[in-house]
């Protein structure tokens, strides 16, 4: 264990906890705790949205996949980049306006009020989906934390998972959304710095592009984007990889960033910052995976996800390496904290306040939210102790789940005036069920489950809309008002 690296990590942990303690005194009501009072600036919104998106899988899972599969795996990054642009362009402004118009501070509450669901089923079902898939998603981040500490400090995997989880839980518990967003700003800057600097400084030490191509040829790894071939199977493989981009429309921890910005006018600058950040980050992760092919021999599926960590340990002095390794932990923390907060909001706001105790004070709901952070964290931690699956495999399950369940509903909520609560609920349940069945049947190897889940949800909503249209004048007038505001802005 390097003393310098350990000192760097401890300093970083203390800084994160300090931010949590600072914002503990700033989160006086439930809107502050869950949405930052809708007062986030352009830079904080952009960095927080993308840092919470690109978790440990960006610096570990994606490079490992490229290391094993070659350039053909870059279609995942291409799909994610396109999905990022479309999410900001199509959803951000409308969702910000709509959630303020409906006075909704969580996604389940928005679904209920947007479609005027009198039964509460939209809110309850979407909250359950959030709890299930965020437990899976958060466990992937804790897996990444375990691998990081195991590789860096030779701490046993199970202990490493617990240590990382305690730090994240503490500052999320204390500071809520404000702490999460401001730590995301710092973490996002550190992440993009690391993912750009490491491949630049290591490229020449490997012998450049010739050495990389030679290593890929000797290992039988394709150097073509069309490694799966040009026939139907190749096209399906590309669609399956690019389909990761569909997931953006349904990710609650990203969508809530759009809801939190101070004004719609600031979204244009946020979008530009976010797109540049994502391009640099995804490109850097792919290049890291390619460089690793020339540097490391015979790594298996589990070890391949550590190539970025190995590069830092092998090539940089302990002080600078400690900063770069802190960036890896930043990637992990920036996503888990957001997931814990959104999941706790599903329990505190959507279950406790709406269904159990409508007379609860805001202070009481904030504390229920804090307790929920601990409960959900413990569930995710227990799941993370099982290390048989890779980070990217775990993320793909949760990412696809949210994309299939919520993605179509968000799009129809933003762009369809005639969608009813019945069709929205049917689409949400159908997308989720189709995705889960697809995964259980092992069909993910042929096509990513988000594709059939997303398609089935959209088709069912369109079918139901053809027979039962929205007739509530309040819903129709609200939709027209939001469209007018969007066009005038």
C-alpha angles and dihedrals in degrees: 000000000000113000091208093053091046091051090050092051094048091050090050092049091050091050092052092048090047090056089050092052092047094054092043086083093044097057102078099148139030095260090054092047096046103028108016091245089290088278105119120137128229098263095044092048094048097045093041093050094050098036090052088049099048104057130166089307089071095059097029115016099044097044089048092052092049090047090056100035107029131221092329088076089064089087087080090060092045091052092048092050093052091044091053092054093047093047093054093041100045106026113025102075097037093048092048091052096040096050091050090046091052093038090234121154098177132048095241090051089049092053091050096049097037093057096029093235106190093191100057089228094123090055095045097044094046091048090052091050090050092052094049099046096038090054087056093043094048090049089059090057092049088050088055090049090051093051091046096053092039091056098039105039101016090239115158111265097242093050090046092055091052094048094050092045094053093055093049094045093050100056093038090050092051107038107025121193096347092054091045094051096046093046088048089057091056094039094048091053091049092047096052090044091054097043091051099040099046098057092042093053095041099044096084095042089063094053097259130260094330092058091047093050091046092050092048091050093049091051094045094245115149120240092201129096086222095057091140092059135253099270129090092287091054093048091050091050091053093046090048092053096043090048088080084083091065089065093071094076091063106039108116095196090057098039092053088063090062089051093052103054116114096238140355089244089071095056095083092061091042091053093052092049092046095050093051091047093050094047093052093044098048094043091049092050092052092048091050089055092050094047090049090060089067094042107045130045130210102355114168127220095277096042093045090069089063097059094106090051092048091052092053094046094045101043110031136064115255097256096050090036089054090057091049093047088050085058089059090052088046090059090052096045096045092062102037094052091053092047093049091051095049092045092049089050089056089057100037102037104025100036110021100037100032101037109020112029117009091173093060115129121241091248090054092050091049090054092046086053090053092050089049090055089060094045095049091044091056091051092050091046092054090050091049092057088074102080099179094107125060125244093252093048091053093046092049091057094053096037091051091046094056093041094053095041103041108015097079092041092054092049093048091045090054100040110021120076095184101054113119130207089251093058092043091052093045091049093049094051093043094050091050096046094046092050094048093047091047090053094045091052090054093241093133087090089065099038133357107259093232089074099061091035094052092043094048091050093050094046093050093048091050091048094050091044089056090063104028119037129188109268101168105117092205091057093046094047091047091052092050091048092053091049090052092051092048092050094046091051 
